[in-house]
């Protein structure tokens, strides 16, 4: 079964955290995580990467079971064995997609998820899982000049992370524009979209 949790802010909502461990289906100390911080390039973004790691350790996940991906030093196949969770951090969505393609991690992530690993996205990582990253356009700078926004298509639904009243008109307009191509579910920082094969549920 294909399993995904697409969030705006990781474990901010305890219900999202609880669902993570439920779908991982193992004791925390035995969970192996492929951790992808690639989208986070700047200090403000990197602090969230460290926060994610701290949440893992505080939850009983072992440091040696967190396999961190470095786009400059691609992982070898042995590093990807027995992965239970693919965790993709937030940051710049365009840069993330570009690097996933360049390193071939887009295909490896897809293979892992199709073989049963739980995909957990945070912000940009959540957009990566959908059919297209167009929802990032108003919010992320496309400084890598990406032309093809086709994402991993692990789910047919895209999300709009960090949804709030201030940006409602911008998001709603883009959601309407994209509606003929695919569905978009806006998510606040307290929400996440859970996808089990073709069944979807918003975690409130």
Buried (B, 14 or more C-beta within 10 A) or exposed (E): EBBBBBBBBBBBBEEBBEBBBEBBEEEBEEBBBBBBBBBBBEEEBBEBBEBBBEBBEEBEBBEEBBBBBEBEEEBEEEEBEEBBBBBBBBBBBBBBBBBBBEBEBBEBBBEBBEEEBBBBBBBBBBBBBBBBBBBBBEBBEBEEEBEEBEBBBBBEBBBBBBBEEEBEEEBBEBBEEBEEEBBBBBBBBBBBBBBEEEEBEBBE
